[in-house]
Amino acid sequence: MKKYFALLLFLAYSLTFSQKQKTLSTVNGDESNIVVNKNYKPILFGQRMKKYPFNKTTKVKIISYNLEFNKSNAYEPAPPPPKTTEDSIKLKEFYKRPQSIALKEIIGTQSEKGIIETTNLNFEEVSKLSHILYNTCNKYIINIRSQSGCFFPRNAILFYDENDKVFEIFEICFECENSESYPSKFLNWKNTCDQIYPELELFFKAKGLETQYLKNTR
């Protein structure tokens, strides 16, 4: 009888442990390769502000751009040199159309041409953004990082120095859940996680910025 009782106790313990393990490996109701980090401790605001690029920035801005371009056909080569009047008209019309932009040019030229929507973040908003960037992925033990689609960012975070010049850019593609920062590479898809992108997208949308391709603009 004691052996039978011990067997039942062992089975009950095994079932409970198995359920706990299953719960740990489930995030937002989906089975994944992510386990909740039991030792998670959020990085406090003061500590986050000591990290680059927040330790150097005097202004943080979030933006949207490339909203009118389908990433599959965003790049369109210019027409050949004009030979006729009609060719000249086509060339002029081509350059009047909005062109997809690469934000890396901002670092060198400080030109923000092509940006569609923009908003400056206040102190509270900077705190929330830094929390998303530095604490979201720390909640989990990530075994595998996924990457899909072609990187075609439509949103970014711009960091300005004391001379009001952009010194760091963090670009985000919510459609393929990918990101890139430059020139420092302080954060990109290799050291982020899938869970950070829904959080960032909600943040951008809450500030009134679009994050997806606007099909009706072209």
PyMOL commands that place a pseudoatom at each C-alpha (Angstrom):
pseudoatom trace, name=CA, resn=MET, resi=1, chain=A, elem=C, hetatm=0, pos=[0.000, 0.000, 0.000]
pseudoatom trace, name=CA, resn=LYS, resi=2, chain=A, elem=C, hetatm=0, pos=[2.857, 2.361, 0.853]
pseudoatom trace, name=CA, resn=LYS, resi=3, chain=A, elem=C, hetatm=0, pos=[4.511, 1.579, -2.480]
pseudoatom trace, name=CA, resn=TYR, resi=4, chain=A, elem=C, hetatm=0, pos=[1.228, 2.304, -4.290]
pseudoatom trace, name=CA, resn=PHE, resi=5, chain=A, elem=C, hetatm=0, pos=[0.801, 5.612, -2.440]
pseudoatom trace, name=CA, resn=ALA, resi=6, chain=A, elem=C, hetatm=0, pos=[4.410, 6.591, -3.192]
pseudoatom trace, name=CA, resn=LEU, resi=7, chain=A, elem=C, hetatm=0, pos=[3.834, 5.830, -6.865]
pseudoatom trace, name=CA, resn=LEU, resi=8, chain=A, elem=C, hetatm=0, pos=[0.744, 8.067, -6.950]
pseudoatom trace, name=CA, resn=LEU, resi=9, chain=A, elem=C, hetatm=0, pos=[2.658, 10.841, -5.194]
pseudoatom trace, name=CA, resn=PHE, resi=10, chain=A, elem=C, hetatm=0, pos=[5.489, 10.557, -7.730]
pseudoatom trace, name=CA, resn=LEU, resi=11, chain=A, elem=C, hetatm=0, pos=[3.054, 10.688, -10.672]
pseudoatom trace, name=CA, resn=ALA, resi=12, chain=A, elem=C, hetatm=0, pos=[1.298, 13.727, -9.215]
pseudoatom trace, name=CA, resn=TYR, resi=13, chain=A, elem=C, hetatm=0, pos=[4.619, 15.515, -8.717]
pseudoatom trace, name=CA, resn=SER, resi=14, chain=A, elem=C, hetatm=0, pos=[5.733, 14.655, -12.255]
pseudoatom trace, name=CA, resn=LEU, resi=15, chain=A, elem=C, hetatm=0, pos=[2.465, 15.976, -13.713]
pseudoatom trace, name=CA, resn=THR, resi=16, chain=A, elem=C, hetatm=0, pos=[2.722, 19.213, -11.723]
pseudoatom trace, name=CA, resn=PHE, resi=17, chain=A, elem=C, hetatm=0, pos=[6.353, 19.721, -12.758]
pseudoatom trace, name=CA, resn=SER, resi=18, chain=A, elem=C, hetatm=0, pos=[5.468, 19.020, -16.388]
pseudoatom trace, name=CA, resn=GLN, resi=19, chain=A, elem=C, hetatm=0, pos=[2.649, 21.591, -16.284]
pseudoatom trace, name=CA, resn=LYS, resi=20, chain=A, elem=C, hetatm=0, pos=[4.983, 24.178, -14.767]
pseudoatom trace, name=CA, resn=GLN, resi=21, chain=A, elem=C, hetatm=0, pos=[7.541, 23.563, -17.461]
pseudoatom trace, name=CA, resn=LYS, resi=22, chain=A, elem=C, hetatm=0, pos=[4.858, 23.918, -20.110]
pseudoatom trace, name=CA, resn=THR, resi=23, chain=A, elem=C, hetatm=0, pos=[3.723, 27.190, -18.572]
pseudoatom trace, name=CA, resn=LEU, resi=24, chain=A, elem=C, hetatm=0, pos=[7.275, 28.505, -18.568]
pseudoatom trace, name=CA, resn=SER, resi=25, chain=A, elem=C, hetatm=0, pos=[7.735, 27.733, -22.233]
pseudoatom trace, name=CA, resn=THR, resi=26, chain=A, elem=C, hetatm=0, pos=[4.483, 29.416, -23.217]
pseudoatom trace, name=CA, resn=VAL, resi=27, chain=A, elem=C, hetatm=0, pos=[4.397, 33.133, -23.970]
pseudoatom trace, name=CA, resn=ASN, resi=28, chain=A, elem=C, hetatm=0, pos=[1.158, 34.930, -24.818]
pseudoatom trace, name=CA, resn=GLY, resi=29, chain=A, elem=C, hetatm=0, pos=[-0.598, 31.565, -25.175]
pseudoatom trace, name=CA, resn=ASP, resi=30, chain=A, elem=C, hetatm=0, pos=[1.751, 30.282, -27.880]
pseudoatom trace, name=CA, resn=GLU, resi=31, chain=A, elem=C, hetatm=0, pos=[4.185, 27.418, -27.610]
pseudoatom trace, name=CA, resn=SER, resi=32, chain=A, elem=C, hetatm=0, pos=[7.661, 28.737, -28.328]
pseudoatom trace, name=CA, resn=ASN, resi=33, chain=A, elem=C, hetatm=0, pos=[11.357, 28.353, -27.652]
pseudoatom trace, name=CA, resn=ILE, resi=34, chain=A, elem=C, hetatm=0, pos=[11.144, 31.072, -25.026]
pseudoatom trace, name=CA, resn=VAL, resi=35, chain=A, elem=C, hetatm=0, pos=[11.195, 30.392, -21.301]
pseudoatom trace, name=CA, resn=VAL, resi=36, chain=A, elem=C, hetatm=0, pos=[10.248, 32.956, -18.668]
pseudoatom trace, name=CA, resn=ASN, resi=37, chain=A, elem=C, hetatm=0, pos=[13.319, 34.162, -16.794]
pseudoatom trace, name=CA, resn=LYS, resi=38, chain=A, elem=C, hetatm=0, pos=[12.724, 33.522, -13.078]
pseudoatom trace, name=CA, resn=ASN, resi=39, chain=A, elem=C, hetatm=0, pos=[15.608, 35.815, -12.187]
pseudoatom trace, name=CA, resn=TYR, resi=40, chain=A, elem=C, hetatm=0, pos=[14.284, 38.756, -14.213]
pseudoatom trace, name=CA, resn=LYS, resi=41, chain=A, elem=C, hetatm=0, pos=[14.933, 42.121, -12.613]
pseudoatom trace, name=CA, resn=PRO, resi=42, chain=A, elem=C, hetatm=0, pos=[14.045, 45.220, -14.624]
pseudoatom trace, name=CA, resn=ILE, resi=43, chain=A, elem=C, hetatm=0, pos=[16.768, 47.751, -15.301]
pseudoatom trace, name=CA, resn=LEU, resi=44, chain=A, elem=C, hetatm=0, pos=[15.703, 50.883, -13.439]
pseudoatom trace, name=CA, resn=PHE, resi=45, chain=A, elem=C, hetatm=0, pos=[15.206, 54.211, -15.187]
pseudoatom trace, name=CA, resn=GLY, resi=46, chain=A, elem=C, hetatm=0, pos=[18.387, 55.770, -13.799]
pseudoatom trace, name=CA, resn=GLN, resi=47, chain=A, elem=C, hetatm=0, pos=[20.429, 52.819, -14.997]
pseudoatom trace, name=CA, resn=ARG, resi=48, chain=A, elem=C, hetatm=0, pos=[18.767, 52.876, -18.415]
pseudoatom trace, name=CA, resn=MET, resi=49, chain=A, elem=C, hetatm=0, pos=[19.638, 56.547, -18.840]
pseudoatom trace, name=CA, resn=LYS, resi=50, chain=A, elem=C, hetatm=0, pos=[23.304, 55.715, -18.271]
pseudoatom trace, name=CA, resn=LYS, resi=51, chain=A, elem=C, hetatm=0, pos=[23.258, 53.350, -21.245]
pseudoatom trace, name=CA, resn=TYR, resi=52, chain=A, elem=C, hetatm=0, pos=[24.110, 54.444, -24.776]
pseudoatom trace, name=CA, resn=PRO, resi=53, chain=A, elem=C, hetatm=0, pos=[22.492, 56.195, -26.621]
pseudoatom trace, name=CA, resn=PHE, resi=54, chain=A, elem=C, hetatm=0, pos=[20.335, 57.660, -23.832]
pseudoatom trace, name=CA, resn=ASN, resi=55, chain=A, elem=C, hetatm=0, pos=[23.415, 58.852, -21.962]
pseudoatom trace, name=CA, resn=LYS, resi=56, chain=A, elem=C, hetatm=0, pos=[24.339, 61.093, -24.890]
pseudoatom trace, name=CA, resn=THR, resi=57, chain=A, elem=C, hetatm=0, pos=[20.957, 62.234, -26.144]
pseudoatom trace, name=CA, resn=THR, resi=58, chain=A, elem=C, hetatm=0, pos=[19.166, 65.494, -25.414]
pseudoatom trace, name=CA, resn=LYS, resi=59, chain=A, elem=C, hetatm=0, pos=[16.130, 64.718, -27.568]
pseudoatom trace, name=CA, resn=VAL, resi=60, chain=A, elem=C, hetatm=0, pos=[14.419, 61.546, -28.779]
pseudoatom trace, name=CA, resn=LYS, resi=61, chain=A, elem=C, hetatm=0, pos=[12.100, 61.502, -31.756]
pseudoatom trace, name=CA, resn=ILE, resi=62, chain=A, elem=C, hetatm=0, pos=[10.060, 58.678, -33.303]
pseudoatom trace, name=CA, resn=ILE, resi=63, chain=A, elem=C, hetatm=0, pos=[9.167, 58.796, -36.985]
pseudoatom trace, name=CA, resn=SER, resi=64, chain=A, elem=C, hetatm=0, pos=[7.454, 57.004, -39.856]
pseudoatom trace, name=CA, resn=TYR, resi=65, chain=A, elem=C, hetatm=0, pos=[8.503, 56.967, -43.516]
pseudoatom trace, name=CA, resn=ASN, resi=66, chain=A, elem=C, hetatm=0, pos=[8.271, 54.760, -46.626]
pseudoatom trace, name=CA, resn=LEU, resi=67, chain=A, elem=C, hetatm=0, pos=[4.591, 54.220, -45.798]
pseudoatom trace, name=CA, resn=GLU, resi=68, chain=A, elem=C, hetatm=0, pos=[3.553, 54.599, -49.438]
pseudoatom trace, name=CA, resn=PHE, resi=69, chain=A, elem=C, hetatm=0, pos=[5.894, 51.879, -50.701]
pseudoatom trace, name=CA, resn=ASN, resi=70, chain=A, elem=C, hetatm=0, pos=[5.179, 48.201, -50.926]
pseudoatom trace, name=CA, resn=LYS, resi=71, chain=A, elem=C, hetatm=0, pos=[8.483, 46.626, -49.870]
pseudoatom trace, name=CA, resn=SER, resi=72, chain=A, elem=C, hetatm=0, pos=[8.367, 44.238, -52.830]
pseudoatom trace, name=CA, resn=ASN, resi=73, chain=A, elem=C, hetatm=0, pos=[8.531, 47.077, -55.364]
pseudoatom trace, name=CA, resn=ALA, resi=74, chain=A, elem=C, hetatm=0, pos=[9.850, 50.011, -53.353]
pseudoatom trace, name=CA, resn=TYR, resi=75, chain=A, elem=C, hetatm=0, pos=[12.922, 50.538, -55.496]
pseudoatom trace, name=CA, resn=GLU, resi=76, chain=A, elem=C, hetatm=0, pos=[12.215, 51.896, -58.950]
pseudoatom trace, name=CA, resn=PRO, resi=77, chain=A, elem=C, hetatm=0, pos=[15.156, 52.766, -61.215]
pseudoatom trace, name=CA, resn=ALA, resi=78, chain=A, elem=C, hetatm=0, pos=[15.076, 56.160, -62.893]
pseudoatom trace, name=CA, resn=PRO, resi=79, chain=A, elem=C, hetatm=0, pos=[14.106, 56.259, -66.583]
pseudoatom trace, name=CA, resn=PRO, resi=80, chain=A, elem=C, hetatm=0, pos=[16.983, 56.404, -69.088]
pseudoatom trace, name=CA, resn=PRO, resi=81, chain=A, elem=C, hetatm=0, pos=[18.380, 59.797, -70.218]
pseudoatom trace, name=CA, resn=PRO, resi=82, chain=A, elem=C, hetatm=0, pos=[15.752, 61.670, -72.242]
pseudoatom trace, name=CA, resn=LYS, resi=83, chain=A, elem=C, hetatm=0, pos=[15.906, 61.554, -76.032]
pseudoatom trace, name=CA, resn=THR, resi=84, chain=A, elem=C, hetatm=0, pos=[12.551, 63.114, -76.742]
pseudoatom trace, name=CA, resn=THR, resi=85, chain=A, elem=C, hetatm=0, pos=[10.267, 65.679, -75.123]
pseudoatom trace, name=CA, resn=GLU, resi=86, chain=A, elem=C, hetatm=0, pos=[8.089, 62.829, -73.871]
pseudoatom trace, name=CA, resn=ASP, resi=87, chain=A, elem=C, hetatm=0, pos=[11.117, 61.213, -72.214]
pseudoatom trace, name=CA, resn=SER, resi=88, chain=A, elem=C, hetatm=0, pos=[11.928, 64.497, -70.457]
pseudoatom trace, name=CA, resn=ILE, resi=89, chain=A, elem=C, hetatm=0, pos=[8.379, 64.714, -69.107]
pseudoatom trace, name=CA, resn=LYS, resi=90, chain=A, elem=C, hetatm=0, pos=[8.556, 61.128, -67.830]
pseudoatom trace, name=CA, resn=LEU, resi=91, chain=A, elem=C, hetatm=0, pos=[11.854, 61.842, -66.088]
pseudoatom trace, name=CA, resn=LYS, resi=92, chain=A, elem=C, hetatm=0, pos=[10.481, 64.983, -64.410]
pseudoatom trace, name=CA, resn=GLU, resi=93, chain=A, elem=C, hetatm=0, pos=[7.382, 63.121, -63.257]
pseudoatom trace, name=CA, resn=PHE, resi=94, chain=A, elem=C, hetatm=0, pos=[9.535, 60.303, -61.880]
pseudoatom trace, name=CA, resn=TYR, resi=95, chain=A, elem=C, hetatm=0, pos=[11.493, 62.664, -59.648]
pseudoatom trace, name=CA, resn=LYS, resi=96, chain=A, elem=C, hetatm=0, pos=[8.293, 64.341, -58.481]
pseudoatom trace, name=CA, resn=ARG, resi=97, chain=A, elem=C, hetatm=0, pos=[7.070, 61.030, -57.083]
pseudoatom trace, name=CA, resn=PRO, resi=98, chain=A, elem=C, hetatm=0, pos=[7.916, 60.138, -53.483]
pseudoatom trace, name=CA, resn=GLN, resi=99, chain=A, elem=C, hetatm=0, pos=[11.042, 58.017, -53.264]
pseudoatom trace, name=CA, resn=SER, resi=100, chain=A, elem=C, hetatm=0, pos=[11.798, 55.392, -50.664]
pseudoatom trace, name=CA, resn=ILE, resi=101, chain=A, elem=C, hetatm=0, pos=[14.486, 56.666, -48.317]
pseudoatom trace, name=CA, resn=ALA, resi=102, chain=A, elem=C, hetatm=0, pos=[17.423, 55.244, -46.403]
pseudoatom trace, name=CA, resn=LEU, resi=103, chain=A, elem=C, hetatm=0, pos=[17.758, 56.982, -43.051]
pseudoatom trace, name=CA, resn=LYS, resi=104, chain=A, elem=C, hetatm=0, pos=[21.504, 56.407, -42.894]
pseudoatom trace, name=CA, resn=GLU, resi=105, chain=A, elem=C, hetatm=0, pos=[21.852, 59.569, -44.959]
pseudoatom trace, name=CA, resn=ILE, resi=106, chain=A, elem=C, hetatm=0, pos=[20.605, 61.609, -42.002]
pseudoatom trace, name=CA, resn=ILE, resi=107, chain=A, elem=C, hetatm=0, pos=[23.796, 60.953, -40.033]
pseudoatom trace, name=CA, resn=GLY, resi=108, chain=A, elem=C, hetatm=0, pos=[25.906, 62.604, -42.727]
pseudoatom trace, name=CA, resn=THR, resi=109, chain=A, elem=C, hetatm=0, pos=[23.565, 65.258, -44.082]
pseudoatom trace, name=CA, resn=GLN, resi=110, chain=A, elem=C, hetatm=0, pos=[21.101, 65.835, -41.217]
pseudoatom trace, name=CA, resn=SER, resi=111, chain=A, elem=C, hetatm=0, pos=[18.428, 65.998, -43.921]
pseudoatom trace, name=CA, resn=GLU, resi=112, chain=A, elem=C, hetatm=0, pos=[15.073, 64.630, -42.772]
pseudoatom trace, name=CA, resn=LYS, resi=113, chain=A, elem=C, hetatm=0, pos=[13.517, 64.744, -46.224]
pseudoatom trace, name=CA, resn=GLY, resi=114, chain=A, elem=C, hetatm=0, pos=[11.068, 61.915, -46.803]
pseudoatom trace, name=CA, resn=ILE, resi=115, chain=A, elem=C, hetatm=0, pos=[9.898, 61.586, -43.205]
pseudoatom trace, name=CA, resn=ILE, resi=116, chain=A, elem=C, hetatm=0, pos=[6.099, 61.499, -43.163]
pseudoatom trace, name=CA, resn=GLU, resi=117, chain=A, elem=C, hetatm=0, pos=[5.182, 61.537, -39.470]
pseudoatom trace, name=CA, resn=THR, resi=118, chain=A, elem=C, hetatm=0, pos=[7.232, 62.597, -36.485]
pseudoatom trace, name=CA, resn=THR, resi=119, chain=A, elem=C, hetatm=0, pos=[6.799, 63.289, -32.795]
pseudoatom trace, name=CA, resn=ASN, resi=120, chain=A, elem=C, hetatm=0, pos=[9.164, 64.383, -30.028]
pseudoatom trace, name=CA, resn=LEU, resi=121, chain=A, elem=C, hetatm=0, pos=[9.039, 62.314, -26.844]
pseudoatom trace, name=CA, resn=ASN, resi=122, chain=A, elem=C, hetatm=0, pos=[8.640, 63.868, -23.419]
pseudoatom trace, name=CA, resn=PHE, resi=123, chain=A, elem=C, hetatm=0, pos=[10.389, 62.641, -20.263]
pseudoatom trace, name=CA, resn=GLU, resi=124, chain=A, elem=C, hetatm=0, pos=[7.723, 60.066, -19.394]
pseudoatom trace, name=CA, resn=GLU, resi=125, chain=A, elem=C, hetatm=0, pos=[7.605, 58.729, -22.954]
pseudoatom trace, name=CA, resn=VAL, resi=126, chain=A, elem=C, hetatm=0, pos=[11.402, 58.381, -23.102]
pseudoatom trace, name=CA, resn=SER, resi=127, chain=A, elem=C, hetatm=0, pos=[11.222, 56.396, -19.864]
pseudoatom trace, name=CA, resn=LYS, resi=128, chain=A, elem=C, hetatm=0, pos=[8.600, 54.047, -21.305]
pseudoatom trace, name=CA, resn=LEU, resi=129, chain=A, elem=C, hetatm=0, pos=[10.506, 53.609, -24.563]
pseudoatom trace, name=CA, resn=SER, resi=130, chain=A, elem=C, hetatm=0, pos=[13.767, 52.811, -22.775]
pseudoatom trace, name=CA, resn=HIS, resi=131, chain=A, elem=C, hetatm=0, pos=[11.883, 50.292, -20.623]
pseudoatom trace, name=CA, resn=ILE, resi=132, chain=A, elem=C, hetatm=0, pos=[10.641, 48.509, -23.764]
pseudoatom trace, name=CA, resn=LEU, resi=133, chain=A, elem=C, hetatm=0, pos=[14.100, 48.501, -25.340]
pseudoatom trace, name=CA, resn=TYR, resi=134, chain=A, elem=C, hetatm=0, pos=[16.060, 47.280, -22.331]
pseudoatom trace, name=CA, resn=ASN, resi=135, chain=A, elem=C, hetatm=0, pos=[13.596, 45.245, -20.262]
pseudoatom trace, name=CA, resn=THR, resi=136, chain=A, elem=C, hetatm=0, pos=[11.202, 43.446, -22.613]
pseudoatom trace, name=CA, resn=CYS, resi=137, chain=A, elem=C, hetatm=0, pos=[13.596, 40.724, -23.752]
pseudoatom trace, name=CA, resn=ASN, resi=138, chain=A, elem=C, hetatm=0, pos=[15.191, 40.333, -20.320]
pseudoatom trace, name=CA, resn=LYS, resi=139, chain=A, elem=C, hetatm=0, pos=[11.938, 38.748, -19.116]
pseudoatom trace, name=CA, resn=TYR, resi=140, chain=A, elem=C, hetatm=0, pos=[12.670, 35.626, -21.154]
pseudoatom trace, name=CA, resn=ILE, resi=141, chain=A, elem=C, hetatm=0, pos=[15.407, 33.105, -21.750]
pseudoatom trace, name=CA, resn=ILE, resi=142, chain=A, elem=C, hetatm=0, pos=[15.598, 33.081, -25.528]
pseudoatom trace, name=CA, resn=ASN, resi=143, chain=A, elem=C, hetatm=0, pos=[16.923, 29.982, -27.248]
pseudoatom trace, name=CA, resn=ILE, resi=144, chain=A, elem=C, hetatm=0, pos=[16.103, 30.889, -30.849]
pseudoatom trace, name=CA, resn=ARG, resi=145, chain=A, elem=C, hetatm=0, pos=[15.644, 34.251, -32.529]
pseudoatom trace, name=CA, resn=SER, resi=146, chain=A, elem=C, hetatm=0, pos=[13.539, 34.345, -35.666]
pseudoatom trace, name=CA, resn=GLN, resi=147, chain=A, elem=C, hetatm=0, pos=[13.893, 36.590, -38.676]
pseudoatom trace, name=CA, resn=SER, resi=148, chain=A, elem=C, hetatm=0, pos=[11.578, 36.689, -41.667]
pseudoatom trace, name=CA, resn=GLY, resi=149, chain=A, elem=C, hetatm=0, pos=[10.969, 38.664, -44.800]
pseudoatom trace, name=CA, resn=CYS, resi=150, chain=A, elem=C, hetatm=0, pos=[12.946, 41.444, -46.407]
pseudoatom trace, name=CA, resn=PHE, resi=151, chain=A, elem=C, hetatm=0, pos=[14.084, 44.291, -44.149]
pseudoatom trace, name=CA, resn=PHE, resi=152, chain=A, elem=C, hetatm=0, pos=[12.190, 47.380, -45.285]
pseudoatom trace, name=CA, resn=PRO, resi=153, chain=A, elem=C, hetatm=0, pos=[11.798, 49.707, -42.270]
pseudoatom trace, name=CA, resn=ARG, resi=154, chain=A, elem=C, hetatm=0, pos=[8.973, 52.221, -42.020]
pseudoatom trace, name=CA, resn=ASN, resi=155, chain=A, elem=C, hetatm=0, pos=[9.648, 53.453, -38.482]
pseudoatom trace, name=CA, resn=ALA, resi=156, chain=A, elem=C, hetatm=0, pos=[12.640, 54.623, -36.522]
pseudoatom trace, name=CA, resn=ILE, resi=157, chain=A, elem=C, hetatm=0, pos=[13.850, 56.211, -33.310]
pseudoatom trace, name=CA, resn=LEU, resi=158, chain=A, elem=C, hetatm=0, pos=[16.160, 59.194, -33.780]
pseudoatom trace, name=CA, resn=PHE, resi=159, chain=A, elem=C, hetatm=0, pos=[18.586, 60.234, -31.045]
pseudoatom trace, name=CA, resn=TYR, resi=160, chain=A, elem=C, hetatm=0, pos=[19.819, 63.855, -31.046]
pseudoatom trace, name=CA, resn=ASP, resi=161, chain=A, elem=C, hetatm=0, pos=[22.928, 65.223, -29.352]
pseudoatom trace, name=CA, resn=GLU, resi=162, chain=A, elem=C, hetatm=0, pos=[23.423, 68.563, -27.581]
pseudoatom trace, name=CA, resn=ASN, resi=163, chain=A, elem=C, hetatm=0, pos=[23.888, 70.255, -30.966]
pseudoatom trace, name=CA, resn=ASP, resi=164, chain=A, elem=C, hetatm=0, pos=[20.453, 69.015, -32.068]
pseudoatom trace, name=CA, resn=LYS, resi=165, chain=A, elem=C, hetatm=0, pos=[21.998, 66.635, -34.602]
pseudoatom trace, name=CA, resn=VAL, resi=166, chain=A, elem=C, hetatm=0, pos=[21.055, 62.993, -35.122]
pseudoatom trace, name=CA, resn=PHE, resi=167, chain=A, elem=C, hetatm=0, pos=[23.919, 60.798, -33.907]
pseudoatom trace, name=CA, resn=GLU, resi=168, chain=A, elem=C, hetatm=0, pos=[22.145, 57.416, -33.643]
pseudoatom trace, name=CA, resn=ILE, resi=169, chain=A, elem=C, hetatm=0, pos=[19.244, 55.788, -35.489]
pseudoatom trace, name=CA, resn=PHE, resi=170, chain=A, elem=C, hetatm=0, pos=[17.250, 52.696, -34.584]
pseudoatom trace, name=CA, resn=GLU, resi=171, chain=A, elem=C, hetatm=0, pos=[15.217, 51.485, -37.595]
pseudoatom trace, name=CA, resn=ILE, resi=172, chain=A, elem=C, hetatm=0, pos=[12.340, 49.025, -37.235]
pseudoatom trace, name=CA, resn=CYS, resi=173, chain=A, elem=C, hetatm=0, pos=[10.461, 46.869, -39.727]
pseudoatom trace, name=CA, resn=PHE, resi=174, chain=A, elem=C, hetatm=0, pos=[7.291, 45.678, -38.001]
pseudoatom trace, name=CA, resn=GLU, resi=175, chain=A, elem=C, hetatm=0, pos=[6.224, 43.623, -41.014]
pseudoatom trace, name=CA, resn=CYS, resi=176, chain=A, elem=C, hetatm=0, pos=[9.211, 41.286, -40.791]
pseudoatom trace, name=CA, resn=GLU, resi=177, chain=A, elem=C, hetatm=0, pos=[10.054, 41.921, -37.100]
pseudoatom trace, name=CA, resn=ASN, resi=178, chain=A, elem=C, hetatm=0, pos=[13.562, 43.069, -37.761]
pseudoatom trace, name=CA, resn=SER, resi=179, chain=A, elem=C, hetatm=0, pos=[15.619, 46.059, -36.635]
pseudoatom trace, name=CA, resn=GLU, resi=180, chain=A, elem=C, hetatm=0, pos=[18.941, 47.754, -37.108]
pseudoatom trace, name=CA, resn=SER, resi=181, chain=A, elem=C, hetatm=0, pos=[20.781, 50.509, -35.269]
pseudoatom trace, name=CA, resn=TYR, resi=182, chain=A, elem=C, hetatm=0, pos=[23.648, 52.571, -36.570]
pseudoatom trace, name=CA, resn=PRO, resi=183, chain=A, elem=C, hetatm=0, pos=[26.308, 53.678, -36.560]
pseudoatom trace, name=CA, resn=SER, resi=184, chain=A, elem=C, hetatm=0, pos=[26.958, 52.011, -33.182]
pseudoatom trace, name=CA, resn=LYS, resi=185, chain=A, elem=C, hetatm=0, pos=[24.929, 48.793, -33.659]
pseudoatom trace, name=CA, resn=PHE, resi=186, chain=A, elem=C, hetatm=0, pos=[23.842, 49.125, -30.023]
pseudoatom trace, name=CA, resn=LEU, resi=187, chain=A, elem=C, hetatm=0, pos=[20.683, 47.126, -30.731]
pseudoatom trace, name=CA, resn=ASN, resi=188, chain=A, elem=C, hetatm=0, pos=[19.522, 44.929, -33.621]
pseudoatom trace, name=CA, resn=TRP, resi=189, chain=A, elem=C, hetatm=0, pos=[17.558, 41.731, -34.266]
pseudoatom trace, name=CA, resn=LYS, resi=190, chain=A, elem=C, hetatm=0, pos=[20.412, 39.541, -32.975]
pseudoatom trace, name=CA, resn=ASN, resi=191, chain=A, elem=C, hetatm=0, pos=[20.095, 40.947, -29.462]
pseudoatom trace, name=CA, resn=THR, resi=192, chain=A, elem=C, hetatm=0, pos=[16.363, 41.564, -29.412]
pseudoatom trace, name=CA, resn=CYS, resi=193, chain=A, elem=C, hetatm=0, pos=[13.433, 39.122, -29.288]
pseudoatom trace, name=CA, resn=ASP, resi=194, chain=A, elem=C, hetatm=0, pos=[10.095, 38.613, -31.033]
pseudoatom trace, name=CA, resn=GLN, resi=195, chain=A, elem=C, hetatm=0, pos=[8.206, 40.056, -28.042]
pseudoatom trace, name=CA, resn=ILE, resi=196, chain=A, elem=C, hetatm=0, pos=[9.778, 43.503, -28.380]
pseudoatom trace, name=CA, resn=TYR, resi=197, chain=A, elem=C, hetatm=0, pos=[8.146, 44.303, -31.728]
pseudoatom trace, name=CA, resn=PRO, resi=198, chain=A, elem=C, hetatm=0, pos=[4.470, 44.210, -30.627]
pseudoatom trace, name=CA, resn=GLU, resi=199, chain=A, elem=C, hetatm=0, pos=[5.410, 46.400, -27.656]
pseudoatom trace, name=CA, resn=LEU, resi=200, chain=A, elem=C, hetatm=0, pos=[7.213, 48.921, -29.844]
pseudoatom trace, name=CA, resn=GLU, resi=201, chain=A, elem=C, hetatm=0, pos=[4.424, 48.950, -32.420]
pseudoatom trace, name=CA, resn=LEU, resi=202, chain=A, elem=C, hetatm=0, pos=[1.823, 49.686, -29.740]
pseudoatom trace, name=CA, resn=PHE, resi=203, chain=A, elem=C, hetatm=0, pos=[4.050, 52.516, -28.521]
pseudoatom trace, name=CA, resn=PHE, resi=204, chain=A, elem=C, hetatm=0, pos=[4.339, 54.051, -32.002]
pseudoatom trace, name=CA, resn=LYS, resi=205, chain=A, elem=C, hetatm=0, pos=[0.598, 53.713, -32.661]
pseudoatom trace, name=CA, resn=ALA, resi=206, chain=A, elem=C, hetatm=0, pos=[-0.253, 55.269, -29.292]
pseudoatom trace, name=CA, resn=LYS, resi=207, chain=A, elem=C, hetatm=0, pos=[1.666, 58.354, -30.435]
pseudoatom trace, name=CA, resn=GLY, resi=208, chain=A, elem=C, hetatm=0, pos=[-0.383, 58.486, -33.646]
pseudoatom trace, name=CA, resn=LEU, resi=209, chain=A, elem=C, hetatm=0, pos=[2.215, 57.077, -36.050]
pseudoatom trace, name=CA, resn=GLU, resi=210, chain=A, elem=C, hetatm=0, pos=[1.487, 54.608, -38.835]
pseudoatom trace, name=CA, resn=THR, resi=211, chain=A, elem=C, hetatm=0, pos=[3.537, 51.416, -38.867]
pseudoatom trace, name=CA, resn=GLN, resi=212, chain=A, elem=C, hetatm=0, pos=[2.354, 49.558, -41.974]
pseudoatom trace, name=CA, resn=TYR, resi=213, chain=A, elem=C, hetatm=0, pos=[2.177, 50.030, -45.722]
pseudoatom trace, name=CA, resn=LEU, resi=214, chain=A, elem=C, hetatm=0, pos=[-0.637, 52.413, -46.694]
pseudoatom trace, name=CA, resn=LYS, resi=215, chain=A, elem=C, hetatm=0, pos=[-2.064, 50.666, -49.761]
pseudoatom trace, name=CA, resn=ASN, resi=216, chain=A, elem=C, hetatm=0, pos=[-4.257, 53.527, -50.941]
pseudoatom trace, name=CA, resn=THR, resi=217, chain=A, elem=C, hetatm=0, pos=[-1.520, 56.144, -51.247]
pseudoatom trace, name=CA, resn=ARG, resi=218, chain=A, elem=C, hetatm=0, pos=[-0.253, 54.946, -54.620]
for i in range(1, 218): cmd.bond("trace and resi %d" % i, "trace and resi %d" % (i + 1))
show_as sticks, trace
zoom trace
